[in-house]
Amino acid sequence: MTTPTAARDEASLLRDPAFVVALVIAVVVALGFGLVVPVLPEYARSFGVGLFAASAVVAVFAGVRLVSNLFTGALADRIGTRRAVGWGAIVVAVSSLAVAAAPSYAALLVVRGLGGFGSALFFNALITLVITSVSGAQRGRAVGMLQGAFLFGMAFGPTVGGLLAEPLGLRWPFAIYAVFCAAAGLVAFGFLPRPAVTGRPSHADGARGPDDEPVLVAPAAGGTGRSTPTWAVVRDLCRDHAFVAALIMMAVSRWAATGIRFSLIPLFGREVVGASHGVVGLALTLAAVTHLMVAWPAGKVADTYGRRTLAWPAYLAFAAISLAVVWATTVPAFVVVLALYGIGTAFTAVTPPAVVGDVVPPDRSGVGVGTLNTAGDVGSVLGPLVCGWLAGAAGYGWAFGASAALLVVGAVVAFRMRETLPRGEPAPALAG
């Protein structure tokens, strides 16, 4: 049952023009990213390189994102989230245009890596802006909607990209992606004002004044006036057990939700279930659809009953679903389990960013989100590698069992975590 307070929270969130702009930016950039997913490996191969080199073009983007997360999070704290979102999108636009015009494989590899840096800056800043610009009573739903916006764009982008590549050639999807990102960057500069955060503690480092400008803060007595190093900020944040719990939950969730779903499950569907490419693609699309459908309800549960109350049962349920894949050896069972997999992904993905928004001071949220995404990217990278090795050495059962075991660890961590949902916190406005 929706309480009057919850209904007001939902209405105010959906009526906030700046929040809607943030969602539109997320959809546009994700749609553009989806455009290039089906053509990038083939485009790399067009330079006369082998499969490993073609895969390296895909990996370099993720690798640069992984190593850039902390730096770009700190950068967002320094220059402001609005500017970080805008410049991140512009960097990706320039990178994508350079990819479209790349004269050689080496140039392609370099400029694609540059795009990974821009992507890290953009995503860290946009998530930071959203979680610091809403009240605790809205944060779970805001995170769910933002994730849904990214997912919506990613779900439809590959289809459009594949269709465009046929008549236009392999370079054009990257040029179109560049236009999308440039438009998103300009919209960010023009329509994403500085979050007006109120009623929450703040630190001097990275404080910002009107128009999202960094302001100089007089040093404390005996201080040097220098900014705190990023590693020191991370160390301070990790003293909060709830923040560490969010990192662990993010890593294991992304291990299962991103790493396993897009690497091992398609192979399992083909080799064990015996499903066609079309059926496997349909099952993965269904998982994305169910994720999209329950992203908002999952956030609502987190906002109504608490982060901890949602997280530990969700991680346990997702562990059971991950293990159930092993027995889904018929096409109907495989499709049903993948639909449940999408639901498990949605309910486990909401909590970690919401917890970070709850416990990290606003002026250090960029570093907090950067650290969170670093943990998630580690899970996304290690998941396919470790579980792929296990599947090859001992069978799919061991691989999915390892994934389920890690999700149980996430459930235990969530159960032991304190509740971080703020009660009675006033809602800050996005508009400045």
Sequence and secondary structure as in RCSB ss.txt:
>XXXX:A:sequence
MTTPTAARDEASLLRDPAFVVALVIAVVVALGFGLVVPVLPEYARSFGVGLFAASAVVAVFAGVRLVSNLFTGAL
ADRIGTRRAVGWGAIVVAVSSLAVAAAPSYAALLVVRGLGGFGSALFFNALITLVITSVSGAQRGRAVGMLQGAF
LFGMAFGPTVGGLLAEPLGLRWPFAIYAVFCAAAGLVAFGFLPRPAVTGRPSHADGARGPDDEPVLVAPAAGGTG
RSTPTWAVVRDLCRDHAFVAALIMMAVSRWAATGIRFSLIPLFGREVVGASHGVVGLALTLAAVTHLMVAWPAGK
VADTYGRRTLAWPAYLAFAAISLAVVWATTVPAFVVVLALYGIGTAFTAVTPPAVVGDVVPPDRSGVGVGTLNTA
GDVGSVLGPLVCGWLAGAAGYGWAFGASAALLVVGAVVAFRMRETLPRGEPAPALAG
>XXXX:A:secstr
   HHHHHHHHHHHH HHHHHHHHHHHHHHHHHHHHTTTHHHHHHTTT  HHHHHHHHHHHHHHHHHHHHHHHHH
HHHH HHHHHHHHHHHHHHHHHHHHT  SHHHHHHHHHHHHHHHHHHHHHHHHHHHHSS HHHHHHHHHHHHHHH
HHHHHHHHHHHHHHHHHH SSHHHHHHHHHHHHHHHHHHHH    B  SS   STT B GGG B      TT   
    HHHHHHHHTTSHHHHHHHHHHHHHHIIIIIITTTHHHHHIIIII   HHHHHHHHHHHHHHHHHHHHHHHH
HHHHH HHHHHHHHHHHHHHHHHHGGG  SHHHHHHHHHHHHHHHHHHHSHHHHHHHHHS GGGHHHHHHHHHHH
HHHHHHHHHHHHHHHHHHH HHHHHHHHHHHHHHHHHHHHHS     SS    BS  
